[in-house]
Each structure stands twice: as structure tokens, then as C-alpha cells.
């Protein structure tokens, strides 16, 4: 399966605004969550003991943060693409996903 790759910067935004990780969807449709070196804050569900996570399904700890109001407006759009429509405002916490213009050529 070939998909359009996505790349988000994961930002912690409670007083500080720190880039703590990268979240990607690759051309092959896999997902990668990768912490920056020595992140000051951690994203729930991703231990700092493992820097890079890979999966062929979107992690629930990311998926549930897309607000229902956005899900309802775009019911056929994959949740990882809806992160771009949140304007950085997610449900329940102090994180935002900022879509970057960097391309990801990983397969």
C-alpha cells in the first residue's frame, strides 16, 4: 500500500514550547514516533527507554486526541491526517502536532 507520507513535529506546550518528537506516516503506510535527544517532556504511552517506535497501525494514545468535532466534519479522513486540521489543539493534554513540509521517503 502506498500512501502520502506525513511528518509532524510533536510539541509540548505548557509554558514551554518544546519540540520533543517526530511523528511520521511513511509511503508504505507505517507509523513512526521518534523522540528527540533527551526530551524534557514525554508523550503519554511512549517510554523514553525506547527512542523510536514503529507500527503498521496508528497508536491509540495519538488517535484519541483528535477532537470529535473534527472527526465528525471529516468522517472519511484517516485520523493521522486529521491531526493537521486541529490547528494544534488536541483533546486532554499539552501537546500539539504541527505538520511540517519536510518529505519522508521511507518505505
Secondary structure, DSSP 8 states (H G I E B T S, - for coil): -----EEEEEEEESSSEEEEEEEEE-TTS-EEEEE-TT-SS--TT--TTSSEEEESS--HHHHTTS-HHHHHHTTTS-HHHHGGGGTT--SSSSEEEEE-S------
